[in-house]
């Protein structure tokens, strides 16, 4: 089941986030994300939270800030399911979705290209030893 995150999900979301980003719980104030209409946090739950994504909403645009999938559930289609759910339920025709990804994150880039994201810019050496790719998709 995919649903919006709730405040009582924060502990598990922070645990998952800390697997990917050091100090995730201090970098992202998920409580305000959940309460703020500008942010949408979705989770995939089957008795336990296995993944989530964070989207920043602007007027007609969205920024995909982060997708986190528990390591033991990667390559099971969960990130694809979350992206599909988000696009189908929150985006309107002509909505633009932007994201930034490390150029050496081949799995993430493959996922985004599968969803018709295109590279529109490159930030050289943005992540210490890796460039950042700026990608965009216009929802048809």
HUBELDA-V194728 format. One record per helix or strand of 3 or more residues. SS is the DSSP state (@ for helix, = for strand). FROM is the first residue (numbers start at 1). TO is the last residue. If there is no record, write none. Layout:
BEGIN
[[SS & FROM & TO] [SS & FROM & TO]]
END
This chain:
BEGIN
[[= & 2 & 4] [@ & 7 & 20] [@ & 24 & 27] [@ & 30 & 35] [= & 39 & 45] [= & 49 & 57] [= & 61 & 69] [@ & 71 & 73] [@ & 78 & 90] [= & 96 & 102] [@ & 106 & 114] [= & 118 & 127] [= & 130 & 138]]
END
